[in-house]
Amino acid sequence: MKLNSSLFDSIRVKPDKERQQQARNPQCEWEGCNKPGTHRAPKGRDREGQYFHFCVDHVRLYNKSYNYFSGMDDETVRTYQRDSVTGHRPTWKMGVNSATGAQRDGSRSTLNEDAYDDPHDFFNGAQTGRANRQAPRRKVLALEKRSFEALNLSTTARGQEIKSRYKELVKLHHPDANGGDRSSEDRLREIIQAYNTLKKAGLC
């Protein structure tokens, strides 16, 4: 057999499994141990992403004694656990940074009012804009309109104005106020019925 044959150029020696294992897994970092470090173990707080390499026996021993909060007092541990809910990011109370909160504090907004178009008044005047807007009036029904007419009131009258007019008209048309004259009883009935209609509608 010729040793200088071209066939020797394509021969590759497969490394044994032990050498492959040693290449993939460094030696166990436990003092005095020569086994391969097949298992990773975290190095601890403030060293996130860094690991020790131990054999299976020593990683078990390490995990039994591992304490992430080692060196921290109880109050610091509670604070850490509370902050971990938000990923240790700062948080604020609801409404602290809102425009309305700034107005209550008397501080001015940093937004330039001329730099944007705000047709719905989202940013400017959350208080004043709301005060300038009027609640939409509901439509007056035909029966309610007739009741307003019976009391000689406009359809915009509400509450105390309706009550005052009702009392005034009852005193005017009641038979006792007219010496027992019953000629205006129909008008009195109309007034009472009109008032009851408006009252049921929640207008007075």
N, CA and C atoms as an extended XYZ file, in Angstrom:
612
Properties=species:S:1:pos:R:3:atomname:S:1:resname:S:1:resid:I:1 pbc="F F F"
N         0.849       -1.194        0.000 N   MET     1
C         0.000        0.000        0.000 CA  MET     1
C         0.878        1.235        0.000 C   MET     1
N         0.587        2.152       -0.863 N   LYS     2
C         1.382        3.361       -0.972 CA  LYS     2
C         0.841        4.412        0.003 C   LYS     2
N         1.755        4.969        0.824 N   LEU     3
C         1.345        5.962        1.825 CA  LEU     3
C         1.103        7.329        1.203 C   LEU     3
N         1.643        7.537        0.010 N   ASN     4
C         1.435        8.831       -0.641 CA  ASN     4
C         0.230        8.827       -1.590 C   ASN     4
N        -0.707        7.857       -1.375 N   SER     5
C        -1.888        7.760       -2.232 CA  SER     5
C        -2.835        8.933       -1.947 C   SER     5
N        -3.536        9.350       -2.999 N   SER     6
C        -4.523       10.436       -2.851 CA  SER     6
C        -5.710       10.042       -1.979 C   SER     6
N        -5.881        8.747       -1.769 N   LEU     7
C        -6.989        8.291       -0.925 CA  LEU     7
C        -6.822        8.728        0.528 C   LEU     7
N        -5.569        8.897        0.982 N   PHE     8
C        -5.328        9.297        2.357 CA  PHE     8
C        -5.798       10.739        2.616 C   PHE     8
N        -5.877       11.542        1.586 N   ASP     9
C        -6.263       12.946        1.776 CA  ASP     9
C        -7.712       13.087        2.243 C   ASP     9
N        -8.583       12.109        1.896 N   SER    10
C       -10.002       12.216        2.251 CA  SER    10
C       -10.352       11.527        3.559 C   SER    10
N        -9.350       10.944        4.226 N   ILE    11
C        -9.628       10.251        5.487 CA  ILE    11
C        -9.718       11.268        6.634 C   ILE    11
N       -10.783       11.171        7.407 N   ARG    12
C       -10.954       12.028        8.572 CA  ARG    12
C       -11.098       11.146        9.804 C   ARG    12
N       -10.353       11.459       10.861 N   VAL    13
C       -10.420       10.678       12.091 CA  VAL    13
C       -11.495       11.274       12.973 C   VAL    13
N       -12.473       10.473       13.353 N   LYS    14
C       -13.570       10.929       14.213 CA  LYS    14
C       -13.089       10.966       15.664 C   LYS    14
N       -13.182       12.096       16.332 N   PRO    15
C       -12.715       12.156       17.729 CA  PRO    15
C       -13.578       11.277       18.617 C   PRO    15
N       -12.972       10.726       19.658 N   ASP    16
C       -13.748        9.868       20.544 CA  ASP    16
C       -14.720       10.707       21.381 C   ASP    16
N       -15.708       10.034       21.958 N   LYS    17
C       -16.778       10.724       22.683 CA  LYS    17
C       -16.259       11.461       23.917 C   LYS    17
N       -15.252       10.897       24.542 N   GLU    18
C       -14.718       11.515       25.755 CA  GLU    18
C       -14.110       12.872       25.451 C   GLU    18
N       -13.334       12.942       24.322 N   ARG    19
C       -12.739       14.228       23.948 CA  ARG    19
C       -13.798       15.238       23.522 C   ARG    19
N       -14.861       14.766       22.843 N   GLN    20
C       -15.968       15.666       22.469 CA  GLN    20
C       -16.656       16.222       23.713 C   GLN    20
N       -16.869       15.358       24.689 N   GLN    21
C       -17.518       15.770       25.916 CA  GLN    21
C       -16.686       16.816       26.647 C   GLN    21
N       -15.376       16.605       26.698 N   GLN    22
C       -14.489       17.550       27.382 CA  GLN    22
C       -14.460       18.898       26.662 C   GLN    22
N       -14.566       18.844       25.342 N   ALA    23
C       -14.554       20.100       24.576 CA  ALA    23
C       -15.833       20.899       24.839 C   ALA    23
N       -16.963       20.171       24.946 N   ARG    24
C       -18.248       20.869       25.181 CA  ARG    24
C       -18.399       21.316       26.623 C   ARG    24
N       -17.980       20.522       27.582 N   ASN    25
C       -18.169       20.811       28.998 CA  ASN    25
C       -16.829       21.005       29.691 C   ASN    25
N       -16.613       22.198       30.241 N   PRO    26
C       -15.364       22.409       30.969 CA  PRO    26
C       -15.344       21.578       32.258 C   PRO    26
N       -14.226       21.587       32.900 N   GLN    27
C       -14.090       20.815       34.139 CA  GLN    27
C       -14.926       21.433       35.248 C   GLN    27
N       -15.440       20.586       36.147 N   CYS    28
C       -16.243       21.049       37.283 CA  CYS    28
C       -15.434       22.059       38.096 C   CYS    28
N       -16.066       23.189       38.447 N   GLU    29
C       -15.375       24.270       39.153 CA  GLU    29
C       -15.379       24.080       40.663 C   GLU    29
N       -15.946       22.975       41.134 N   TRP    30
C       -15.904       22.687       42.565 CA  TRP    30
C       -14.468       22.293       42.929 C   TRP    30
N       -13.987       22.851       44.000 N   GLU    31
C       -12.581       22.633       44.370 CA  GLU    31
C       -12.293       21.143       44.578 C   GLU    31
N       -11.284       20.665       43.903 N   GLY    32
C       -10.848       19.284       44.041 CA  GLY    32
C       -11.597       18.293       43.176 C   GLY    32
N       -12.536       18.756       42.314 N   CYS    33
C       -13.305       17.834       41.470 CA  CYS    33
C       -12.755       17.863       40.049 C   CYS    33
N       -12.580       16.667       39.472 N   ASN    34
C       -12.038       16.554       38.114 CA  ASN    34
C       -13.085       16.125       37.089 C   ASN    34
N       -14.333       16.003       37.525 N   LYS    35
C       -15.392       15.572       36.609 CA  LYS    35
C       -15.761       16.718       35.667 C   LYS    35
N       -16.383       16.391       34.520 N   PRO    36
C       -16.817       17.474       33.615 CA  PRO    36
C       -17.970       18.284       34.214 C   PRO    36
N       -17.916       19.586       33.996 N   GLY    37
C       -18.973       20.476       34.504 CA  GLY    37
C       -20.141       20.531       33.543 C   GLY    37
N       -20.988       19.534       33.629 N   THR    38
C       -22.092       19.405       32.670 CA  THR    38
C       -23.300       20.276       33.010 C   THR    38
N       -23.302       20.874       34.212 N   HIS    39
C       -24.474       21.655       34.640 CA  HIS    39
C       -24.056       23.079       35.009 C   HIS    39
N       -24.897       24.024       34.561 N   ARG    40
C       -24.630       25.432       34.876 CA  ARG    40
C       -25.367       25.827       36.149 C   ARG    40
N       -24.771       26.750       36.902 N   ALA    41
C       -25.402       27.276       38.115 CA  ALA    41
C       -25.164       28.780       38.153 C   ALA    41
N       -26.198       29.582       38.426 N   PRO    42
C       -26.022       31.046       38.406 CA  PRO    42
C       -25.062       31.523       39.479 C   PRO    42
N       -24.293       32.567       39.142 N   LYS    43
C       -23.305       33.085       40.085 CA  LYS    43
C       -23.924       33.981       41.143 C   LYS    43
N       -25.150       34.468       40.919 N   GLY    44
C       -25.819       35.229       41.969 CA  GLY    44
C       -26.220       36.628       41.558 C   GLY    44
N       -26.733       37.378       42.543 N   ARG    45
C       -27.233       38.736       42.312 CA  ARG    45
C       -26.118       39.654       41.793 C   ARG    45
N       -26.501       40.533       40.877 N   ASP    46
C       -25.601       41.483       40.216 CA  ASP    46
C       -24.588       40.801       39.294 C   ASP    46
N       -24.757       39.494       39.074 N   ARG    47
C       -23.905       38.783       38.126 CA  ARG    47
C       -24.790       37.956       37.192 C   ARG    47
N       -25.930       38.551       36.828 N   GLU    48
C       -26.884       37.856       35.971 CA  GLU    48
C       -26.236       37.510       34.629 C   GLU    48
N       -26.524       36.318       34.134 N   GLY    49
C       -25.961       35.865       32.866 CA  GLY    49
C       -24.616       35.172       33.015 C   GLY    49
N       -24.080       35.121       34.243 N   GLN    50
C       -22.808       34.445       34.486 CA  GLN    50
C       -23.078       33.155       35.258 C   GLN    50
N       -22.347       32.102       34.914 N   TYR    51
C       -22.640       30.787       35.494 CA  TYR    51
C       -21.357       30.058       35.906 C   TYR    51
N       -21.502       29.242       36.963 N   PHE    52
C       -20.493       28.251       37.308 CA  PHE    52
C       -20.809       26.978       36.526 C   PHE    52
N       -19.799       26.142       36.328 N   HIS    53
C       -20.003       24.831       35.711 CA  HIS    53
C       -19.646       23.757       36.727 C   HIS    53
N       -20.655       22.952       37.090 N   PHE    54
C       -20.453       21.902       38.083 CA  PHE    54
C       -20.882       20.558       37.518 C   PHE    54
N       -20.362       19.512       38.136 N   CYS    55
C       -20.865       18.178       37.836 CA  CYS    55
C       -22.214       18.014       38.520 C   CYS    55
N       -22.921       16.945       38.257 N   VAL    56
C       -24.272       16.776       38.758 CA  VAL    56
C       -24.314       16.727       40.286 C   VAL    56
N       -23.316       16.106       40.918 N   ASP    57
C       -23.304       16.015       42.389 CA  ASP    57
C       -23.090       17.378       43.021 C   ASP    57
N       -22.155       18.133       42.486 N   HIS    58
C       -21.824       19.420       43.091 CA  HIS    58
C       -22.853       20.510       42.757 C   HIS    58
N       -23.540       20.401       41.619 N   VAL    59
C       -24.585       21.390       41.328 CA  VAL    59
C       -25.754       21.216       42.297 C   VAL    59
N       -25.984       19.970       42.721 N   ARG    60
C       -27.033       19.735       43.724 CA  ARG    60
C       -26.653       20.359       45.063 C   ARG    60
N       -25.412       20.193       45.459 N   LEU    61
C       -24.948       20.803       46.710 CA  LEU    61
C       -25.022       22.327       46.641 C   LEU    61
N       -24.625       22.874       45.493 N   TYR    62
C       -24.644       24.332       45.312 CA  TYR    62
C       -26.080       24.864       45.387 C   TYR    62
N       -27.020       24.168       44.730 N   ASN    63
C       -28.409       24.629       44.712 CA  ASN    63
C       -29.057       24.593       46.090 C   ASN    63
N       -28.642       23.652       46.926 N   LYS    64
C       -29.208       23.567       48.279 CA  LYS    64
C       -28.848       24.791       49.117 C   LYS    64
N       -27.667       25.323       48.885 N   SER    65
C       -27.206       26.466       49.695 CA  SER    65
C       -27.366       27.809       48.989 C   SER    65
N       -27.884       27.780       47.753 N   TYR    66
C       -27.979       29.021       46.971 CA  TYR    66
C       -29.083       29.927       47.516 C   TYR    66
N       -28.778       31.203       47.706 N   ASN    67
C       -29.755       32.180       48.188 CA  ASN    67
C       -29.527       33.487       47.440 C   ASN    67
N       -30.467       33.839       46.563 N   TYR    68
C       -30.325       35.052       45.746 CA  TYR    68
C       -30.275       36.305       46.622 C   TYR    68
N       -31.005       36.280       47.763 N   PHE    69
C       -31.110       37.462       48.622 CA  PHE    69
C       -30.078       37.481       49.735 C   PHE    69
N       -29.059       36.681       49.611 N   SER    70
C       -28.021       36.632       50.641 CA  SER    70
C       -27.381       38.016       50.804 C   SER    70
N       -27.257       38.466       52.077 N   GLY    71
C       -26.651       39.772       52.356 CA  GLY    71
C       -27.642       40.918       52.371 C   GLY    71
N       -28.924       40.660       52.091 N   MET    72
C       -29.943       41.712       52.102 CA  MET    72
C       -30.795       41.572       53.357 C   MET    72
N       -31.127       42.726       53.989 N   ASP    73
C       -32.000       42.660       55.164 CA  ASP    73
C       -33.454       42.494       54.724 C   ASP    73
N       -34.352       42.257       55.688 N   ASP    74
C       -35.756       41.945       55.371 CA  ASP    74
C       -36.444       43.074       54.616 C   ASP    74
N       -36.189       44.314       55.024 N   GLU    75
C       -36.853       45.456       54.374 CA  GLU    75
C       -36.406       45.586       52.927 C   GLU    75
N       -35.114       45.381       52.678 N   THR    76
C       -34.593       45.464       51.312 CA  THR    76
C       -35.177       44.363       50.443 C   THR    76
N       -35.325       43.158       51.022 N   VAL    77
C       -35.926       42.044       50.275 CA  VAL    77
C       -37.371       42.358       49.915 C   VAL    77
N       -38.148       42.924       50.880 N   ARG    78
C       -39.554       43.282       50.613 CA  ARG    78
C       -39.644       44.337       49.516 C   ARG    78
N       -38.769       45.337       49.579 N   THR    79
C       -38.761       46.384       48.552 CA  THR    79
C       -38.436       45.797       47.186 C   THR    79
N       -37.461       44.895       47.144 N   TYR    80
C       -37.075       44.261       45.880 CA  TYR    80
C       -38.237       43.456       45.294 C   TYR    80
N       -38.914       42.697       46.153 N   GLN    81
C       -40.027       41.876       45.669 CA  GLN    81
C       -41.191       42.749       45.202 C   GLN    81
N       -41.439       43.861       45.911 N   ARG    82
C       -42.523       44.765       45.500 CA  ARG    82
C       -42.195       45.413       44.151 C   ARG    82
N       -40.929       45.826       43.968 N   ASP    83
C       -40.533       46.469       42.712 CA  ASP    83
C       -40.484       45.491       41.551 C   ASP    83
N       -40.308       44.196       41.856 N   SER    84
C       -40.229       43.209       40.777 CA  SER    84
C       -41.553       43.053       40.041 C   SER    84
N       -42.666       43.480       40.670 N   VAL    85
C       -43.978       43.410       40.019 CA  VAL    85
C       -43.995       44.264       38.752 C   VAL    85
N       -43.309       45.406       38.787 N   THR    86
C       -43.258       46.303       37.629 CA  THR    86
C       -41.928       46.205       36.893 C   THR    86
N       -41.179       45.111       37.143 N   GLY    87
C       -39.906       44.941       36.453 CA  GLY    87
C       -38.867       45.953       36.889 C   GLY    87
N       -38.992       46.444       38.137 N   HIS    88
C       -38.062       47.425       38.715 CA  HIS    88
C       -38.027       48.728       37.910 C   HIS    88
N       -39.167       49.038       37.269 N   ARG    89
C       -39.284       50.310       36.549 CA  ARG    89
C       -40.049       51.302       37.420 C   ARG    89
N       -39.776       52.601       37.304 N   PRO    90
C       -40.485       53.589       38.129 CA  PRO    90
C       -41.951       53.689       37.726 C   PRO    90
N       -42.818       53.921       38.698 N   THR    91
C       -44.249       54.079       38.449 CA  THR    91
C       -44.743       55.329       39.154 C   THR    91
N       -45.916       55.824       38.728 N   TRP    92
C       -46.521       57.000       39.325 CA  TRP    92
C       -47.967       56.710       39.655 C   TRP    92
N       -48.523       57.473       40.585 N   LYS    93
C       -49.933       57.330       40.917 CA  LYS    93
C       -50.783       57.815       39.756 C   LYS    93
N       -51.996       57.274       39.670 N   MET    94
C       -52.903       57.631       38.590 CA  MET    94
C       -53.190       59.131       38.609 C   MET    94
N       -53.036       59.786       37.456 N   GLY    95
C       -53.394       61.196       37.323 CA  GLY    95
C       -52.298       62.166       37.693 C   GLY    95
N       -51.131       61.681       38.172 N   VAL    96
C       -50.069       62.591       38.597 CA  VAL    96
C       -49.533       63.399       37.434 C   VAL    96
N       -49.388       62.760       36.268 N   ASN    97
C       -48.807       63.443       35.111 CA  ASN    97
C       -49.844       63.928       34.114 C   ASN    97
N       -51.125       63.903       34.495 N   SER    98
C       -52.165       64.308       33.551 CA  SER    98
C       -52.270       65.822       33.471 C   SER    98
N       -52.931       66.289       32.420 N   ALA    99
C       -53.116       67.730       32.236 CA  ALA    99
C       -53.989       68.306       33.334 C   ALA    99
N       -55.008       67.556       33.761 N   THR   100
C       -55.894       68.056       34.806 CA  THR   100
C       -55.151       68.178       36.115 C   THR   100
N       -54.229       67.230       36.386 N   GLY   101
C       -53.442       67.311       37.612 CA  GLY   101
C       -52.555       68.539       37.595 C   GLY   101
N       -51.981       68.844       36.430 N   ALA   102
C       -51.138       70.025       36.312 CA  ALA   102
C       -51.939       71.296       36.525 C   ALA   102
N       -53.175       71.326       36.043 N   GLN   103
C       -54.001       72.511       36.225 CA  GLN   103
C       -54.379       72.689       37.687 C   GLN   103
N       -54.659       71.557       38.374 N   ARG   104
C       -54.994       71.669       39.796 CA  ARG   104
C       -53.796       72.182       40.586 C   ARG   104
N       -52.590       71.777       40.173 N   ASP   105
C       -51.395       72.220       40.876 CA  ASP   105
C       -51.012       73.650       40.522 C   ASP   105
N       -51.663       74.206       39.506 N   GLY   106
C       -51.348       75.561       39.089 CA  GLY   106
C       -50.155       75.636       38.158 C   GLY   106
N       -49.602       74.487       37.776 N   SER   107
C       -48.456       74.484       36.870 CA  SER   107
C       -48.931       74.539       35.432 C   SER   107
N       -48.113       75.090       34.557 N   ARG   108
C       -48.474       75.228       33.153 CA  ARG   108
C       -48.022       74.013       32.379 C   ARG   108
N       -48.777       73.668       31.367 N   SER   109
C       -48.428       72.524       30.517 CA  SER   109
C       -47.256       72.896       29.637 C   SER   109
N       -46.387       71.898       29.354 N   THR   110
C       -45.231       72.148       28.494 CA  THR   110
C       -45.600       72.068       27.018 C   THR   110
N       -46.859       71.670       26.711 N   LEU   111
C       -47.261       71.581       25.312 CA  LEU   111
C       -47.475       72.964       24.727 C   LEU   111
N       -47.021       73.166       23.506 N   ASN   112
C       -47.253       74.410       22.798 CA  ASN   112
C       -48.640       74.345       22.172 C   ASN   112
N       -49.548       75.201       22.639 N   GLU   113
C       -50.937       75.130       22.196 CA  GLU   113
C       -51.082       75.411       20.709 C   GLU   113
N       -50.161       76.178       20.133 N   ASP   114
C       -50.260       76.527       18.718 CA  ASP   114
C       -49.638       75.454       17.827 C   ASP   114
N       -48.990       74.456       18.428 N   ALA   115
C       -48.252       73.480       17.631 CA  ALA   115
C       -49.117       72.326       17.159 C   ALA   115
N       -50.350       72.255       17.615 N   TYR   116
C       -51.203       71.144       17.210 CA  TYR   116
C       -52.645       71.608       17.096 C   TYR   116
N       -53.416       70.860       16.338 N   ASP   117
C       -54.834       71.150       16.163 CA  ASP   117
C       -55.618       70.231       17.088 C   ASP   117
N       -56.436       70.810       17.958 N   ASP   118
C       -57.163       70.034       18.973 CA  ASP   118
C       -58.652       70.380       18.906 C   ASP   118
N       -59.338       69.919       17.821 N   PRO   119
C       -60.743       70.321       17.649 CA  PRO   119
C       -61.673       69.775       18.735 C   PRO   119
N       -61.291       68.668       19.357 N   HIS   120
C       -62.154       68.069       20.381 CA  HIS   120
C       -61.720       68.419       21.794 C   HIS   120
N       -60.743       69.336       21.924 N   ASP   121
C       -60.331       69.854       23.228 CA  ASP   121
C       -59.839       68.754       24.163 C   ASP   121
N       -59.039       67.815       23.606 N   PHE   122
C       -58.513       66.717       24.423 CA  PHE   122
C       -57.427       67.200       25.383 C   PHE   122
N       -56.532       68.070       24.892 N   PHE   123
C       -55.356       68.436       25.668 CA  PHE   123
C       -55.534       69.743       26.428 C   PHE   123
N       -56.180       70.700       25.807 N   ASN   124
C       -56.255       72.032       26.413 CA  ASN   124
C       -57.594       72.232       27.092 C   ASN   124
N       -57.542       72.647       28.336 N   GLY   125
C       -58.763       73.022       29.040 CA  GLY   125
C       -59.662       71.860       29.346 C   GLY   125
N       -59.118       70.839       29.981 N   ALA   126
C       -59.970       69.717       30.363 CA  ALA   126
C       -61.039       70.187       31.339 C   ALA   126
N       -60.724       71.261       32.101 N   GLN   127
C       -61.696       71.816       33.045 CA  GLN   127
C       -62.575       72.867       32.357 C   GLN   127
N       -61.915       73.871       31.708 N   THR   128
C       -62.676       74.967       31.129 CA  THR   128
C       -63.511       74.513       29.954 C   THR   128
N       -62.953       73.603       29.138 N   GLY   129
C       -63.695       73.099       27.983 CA  GLY   129
C       -64.951       72.386       28.411 C   GLY   129
N       -64.850       71.643       29.522 N   ARG   130
C       -66.001       70.902       30.001 CA  ARG   130
C       -67.062       71.866       30.543 C   ARG   130
N       -66.596       72.961       31.154 N   ALA   131
C       -67.543       73.925       31.719 CA  ALA   131
C       -68.293       74.661       30.623 C   ALA   131
N       -67.601       74.916       29.485 N   ASN   132
C       -68.230       75.653       28.393 CA  ASN   132
C       -69.239       74.809       27.632 C   ASN   132
N       -69.055       73.486       27.681 N   ARG   133
C       -69.985       72.624       26.959 CA  ARG   133
C       -71.269       72.454       27.743 C   ARG   133
N       -72.386       72.466       27.067 N   GLN   134
C       -73.678       72.253       27.700 CA  GLN   134
C       -74.142       70.830       27.418 C   GLN   134
N       -74.792       70.267       28.424 N   ALA   135
C       -75.328       68.918       28.238 CA  ALA   135
C       -76.430       68.972       27.184 C   ALA   135
N       -76.473       68.005       26.287 N   PRO   136
C       -77.506       68.033       25.249 CA  PRO   136
C       -78.904       67.916       25.865 C   PRO   136
N       -79.802       68.763       25.389 N   ARG   137
C       -81.175       68.747       25.907 CA  ARG   137
C       -81.958       67.628       25.231 C   ARG   137
N       -82.763       66.944       26.030 N   ARG   138
C       -83.580       65.890       25.437 CA  ARG   138
C       -84.795       66.518       24.766 C   ARG   138
N       -85.346       65.819       23.815 N   LYS   139
C       -86.487       66.326       23.059 CA  LYS   139
C       -87.730       66.333       23.943 C   LYS   139
N       -88.471       67.429       23.888 N   VAL   140
C       -89.707       67.550       24.668 CA  VAL   140
C       -90.834       66.839       23.925 C   VAL   140
N       -91.499       65.937       24.626 N   LEU   141
C       -92.600       65.187       24.013 CA  LEU   141
C       -93.848       66.058       23.867 C   LEU   141
N       -94.782       65.619       23.011 N   ALA   142
C       -95.994       66.415       22.728 CA  ALA   142
C       -96.822       66.643       23.985 C   ALA   142
N       -96.997       65.611       24.820 N   LEU   143
C       -97.775       65.745       26.049 CA  LEU   143
C       -97.117       66.709       27.023 C   LEU   143
N       -95.789       66.648       27.091 N   GLU   144
C       -95.056       67.577       27.959 CA  GLU   144
C       -95.185       69.009       27.448 C   GLU   144
N       -95.159       69.151       26.116 N   LYS   145
C       -95.295       70.490       25.535 CA  LYS   145
C       -96.657       71.104       25.872 C   LYS   145
N       -97.699       70.284       25.795 N   ARG   146
C       -99.036       70.777       26.159 CA  ARG   146
C       -99.106       71.134       27.647 C   ARG   146
N       -98.383       70.365       28.467 N   SER   147
C       -98.372       70.648       29.907 CA  SER   147
C       -97.683       71.981       30.193 C   SER   147
N       -96.590       72.252       29.483 N   PHE   148
C       -95.918       73.549       29.633 CA  PHE   148
C       -96.856       74.686       29.233 C   PHE   148
N       -97.596       74.480       28.143 N   GLU   149
C       -98.526       75.510       27.671 CA  GLU   149
C       -99.644       75.739       28.688 C   GLU   149
N      -100.111       74.664       29.332 N   ALA   150
C      -101.177       74.787       30.331 CA  ALA   150
C      -100.716       75.609       31.529 C   ALA   150
N       -99.413       75.547       31.816 N   LEU   151
C       -98.868       76.313       32.943 CA  LEU   151
C       -98.295       77.659       32.499 C   LEU   151
N       -98.475       77.990       31.213 N   ASN   152
C       -97.950       79.244       30.659 CA  ASN   152
C       -96.435       79.370       30.855 C   ASN   152
N       -95.732       78.284       30.555 N   LEU   153
C       -94.275       78.247       30.698 CA  LEU   153
C       -93.636       77.863       29.368 C   LEU   153
N       -92.369       78.258       29.191 N   SER   154
C       -91.621       77.813       28.009 CA  SER   154
C       -91.127       76.385       28.254 C   SER   154
N       -90.801       75.708       27.183 N   THR   155
C       -90.380       74.300       27.305 CA  THR   155
C       -88.989       74.164       27.934 C   THR   155
N       -88.307       75.275       28.170 N   THR   156
C       -86.987       75.220       28.817 CA  THR   156
C       -87.092       75.333       30.329 C   THR   156
N       -88.288       75.580       30.847 N   ALA   157
C       -88.459       75.728       32.301 CA  ALA   157
C       -88.198       74.398       32.997 C   ALA   157
N       -87.595       74.470       34.169 N   ARG   158
C       -87.279       73.279       34.937 CA  ARG   158
C       -87.430       73.548       36.440 C   ARG   158
N       -87.561       72.458       37.184 N   GLY   159
C       -87.473       72.476       38.639 CA  GLY   159
C       -88.329       73.498       39.351 C   GLY   159
N       -87.653       74.396       40.060 N   GLN   160
C       -88.332       75.348       40.941 CA  GLN   160
C       -89.235       76.305       40.180 C   GLN   160
N       -88.885       76.625       38.963 N   GLU   161
C       -89.713       77.522       38.155 CA  GLU   161
C       -91.085       76.895       37.890 C   GLU   161
N       -91.110       75.589       37.586 N   ILE   162
C       -92.379       74.891       37.345 CA  ILE   162
C       -93.196       74.820       38.633 C   ILE   162
N       -92.536       74.498       39.750 N   LYS   163
C       -93.239       74.387       41.033 CA  LYS   163
C       -93.854       75.720       41.456 C   LYS   163
N       -93.094       76.789       41.269 N   SER   164
C       -93.593       78.118       41.650 CA  SER   164
C       -94.817       78.507       40.816 C   SER   164
N       -94.752       78.257       39.507 N   ARG   165
C       -95.879       78.600       38.648 CA  ARG   165
C       -97.100       77.749       39.000 C   ARG   165
N       -96.887       76.466       39.324 N   TYR   166
C       -97.979       75.577       39.704 CA  TYR   166
C       -98.700       76.105       40.953 C   TYR   166
N       -97.943       76.460       41.968 N   LYS   167
C       -98.546       76.972       43.213 CA  LYS   167
C       -99.312       78.272       42.957 C   LYS   167
N       -98.741       79.104       42.138 N   GLU   168
C       -99.370       80.390       41.813 CA  GLU   168
C      -100.726       80.196       41.129 C   GLU   168
N      -100.760       79.258       40.143 N   LEU   169
C      -102.000       79.032       39.397 CA  LEU   169
C      -103.045       78.298       40.242 C   LEU   169
N      -102.635       77.400       41.124 N   VAL   170
C      -103.579       76.698       41.998 CA  VAL   170
C      -104.262       77.697       42.930 C   VAL   170
N      -103.480       78.601       43.503 N   LYS   171
C      -104.065       79.623       44.385 CA  LYS   171
C      -105.037       80.516       43.618 C   LYS   171
N      -104.729       80.771       42.373 N   LEU   172
C      -105.563       81.663       41.566 CA  LEU   172
C      -106.896       81.030       41.194 C   LEU   172
N      -106.889       79.709       40.899 N   HIS   173
C      -108.095       79.053       40.385 CA  HIS   173
C      -108.812       78.158       41.390 C   HIS   173
N      -108.311       78.017       42.581 N   HIS   174
C      -108.964       77.154       43.576 CA  HIS   174
C      -110.264       77.798       44.052 C   HIS   174
N      -111.318       76.994       44.193 N   PRO   175
C      -112.616       77.560       44.634 CA  PRO   175
C      -112.535       78.280       45.974 C   PRO   175
N      -111.704       77.788       46.889 N   ASP   176
C      -111.587       78.427       48.208 CA  ASP   176
C      -111.033       79.838       48.103 C   ASP   176
N      -110.194       80.049       47.081 N   ALA   177
C      -109.615       81.390       46.898 CA  ALA   177
C      -110.574       82.299       46.147 C   ALA   177
N      -111.679       81.737       45.610 N   ASN   178
C      -112.640       82.521       44.825 CA  ASN   178
C      -114.023       82.527       45.474 C   ASN   178
N      -114.054       82.437       46.775 N   GLY   179
C      -115.341       82.503       47.490 CA  GLY   179
C      -116.263       81.348       47.158 C   GLY   179
N      -115.699       80.184       46.859 N   GLY   180
C      -116.520       79.013       46.551 CA  GLY   180
C      -116.963       78.931       45.107 C   GLY   180
N      -116.512       79.850       44.275 N   ASP   181
C      -116.877       79.843       42.860 CA  ASP   181
C      -116.191       78.669       42.174 C   ASP   181
N      -116.988       77.781       41.541 N   ARG   182
C      -116.445       76.582       40.907 CA  ARG   182
C      -116.318       76.733       39.386 C   ARG   182
N      -116.418       77.905       38.891 N   SER   183
C      -116.410       78.101       37.440 CA  SER   183
C      -115.056       77.784       36.808 C   SER   183
N      -113.982       77.828       37.607 N   SER   184
C      -112.649       77.566       37.041 CA  SER   184
C      -112.091       76.196       37.479 C   SER   184
N      -113.037       75.302       37.862 N   GLU   185
C      -112.587       73.962       38.287 CA  GLU   185
C      -111.904       73.202       37.149 C   GLU   185
N      -112.424       73.320       35.923 N   ASP   186
C      -111.823       72.627       34.777 CA  ASP   186
C      -110.388       73.114       34.540 C   ASP   186
N      -110.236       74.423       34.678 N   ARG   187
C      -108.874       74.997       34.510 CA  ARG   187
C      -107.944       74.486       35.611 C   ARG   187
N      -108.446       74.358       36.829 N   LEU   188
C      -107.648       73.854       37.943 CA  LEU   188
C      -107.226       72.400       37.693 C   LEU   188
N      -108.192       71.587       37.186 N   ARG   189
C      -107.881       70.196       36.880 CA  ARG   189
C      -106.779       70.101       35.812 C   ARG   189
N      -106.885       70.981       34.823 N   GLU   190
C      -105.887       71.003       33.743 CA  GLU   190
C      -104.496       71.346       34.291 C   GLU   190
N      -104.441       72.283       35.221 N   ILE   191
C      -103.170       72.708       35.834 CA  ILE   191
C      -102.545       71.563       36.634 C   ILE   191
N      -103.396       70.888       37.443 N   ILE   192
C      -102.893       69.774       38.267 CA  ILE   192
C      -102.383       68.637       37.390 C   ILE   192
N      -103.143       68.318       36.351 N   GLN   193
C      -102.741       67.232       35.434 CA  GLN   193
C      -101.434       67.581       34.719 C   GLN   193
N      -101.289       68.829       34.295 N   ALA   194
C      -100.067       69.268       33.611 CA  ALA   194
C       -98.860       69.168       34.543 C   ALA   194
N       -99.046       69.580       35.800 N   TYR   195
C       -97.946       69.514       36.768 CA  TYR   195
C       -97.524       68.061       37.026 C   TYR   195
N       -98.511       67.174       37.187 N   ASN   196
C       -98.202       65.761       37.434 CA  ASN   196
C       -97.452       65.125       36.255 C   ASN   196
N       -97.836       65.537       35.046 N   THR   197
C       -97.146       65.024       33.856 CA  THR   197
C       -95.678       65.431       33.855 C   THR   197
N       -95.408       66.694       34.145 N   LEU   198
C       -94.023       67.172       34.176 CA  LEU   198
C       -93.223       66.559       35.323 C   LEU   198
N       -93.932       66.317       36.428 N   LYS   199
C       -93.268       65.710       37.580 CA  LYS   199
C       -92.848       64.264       37.271 C   LYS   199
N       -93.749       63.509       36.604 N   LYS   200
C       -93.435       62.125       36.237 CA  LYS   200
C       -92.285       62.071       35.228 C   LYS   200
N       -92.182       63.106       34.414 N   ALA   201
C       -91.109       63.168       33.417 CA  ALA   201
C       -89.777       63.569       34.039 C   ALA   201
N       -89.805       63.904       35.349 N   GLY   202
C       -88.570       64.282       36.046 CA  GLY   202
C       -88.099       65.682       35.764 C   GLY   202
N       -89.034       66.537       35.313 N   LEU   203
C       -88.648       67.919       34.987 CA  LEU   203
C       -88.823       68.875       36.160 C   LEU   203
N       -89.425       68.397       37.225 N   CYS   204
C       -89.568       69.233       38.421 CA  CYS   204
C       -89.608       68.366       39.675 C   CYS   204
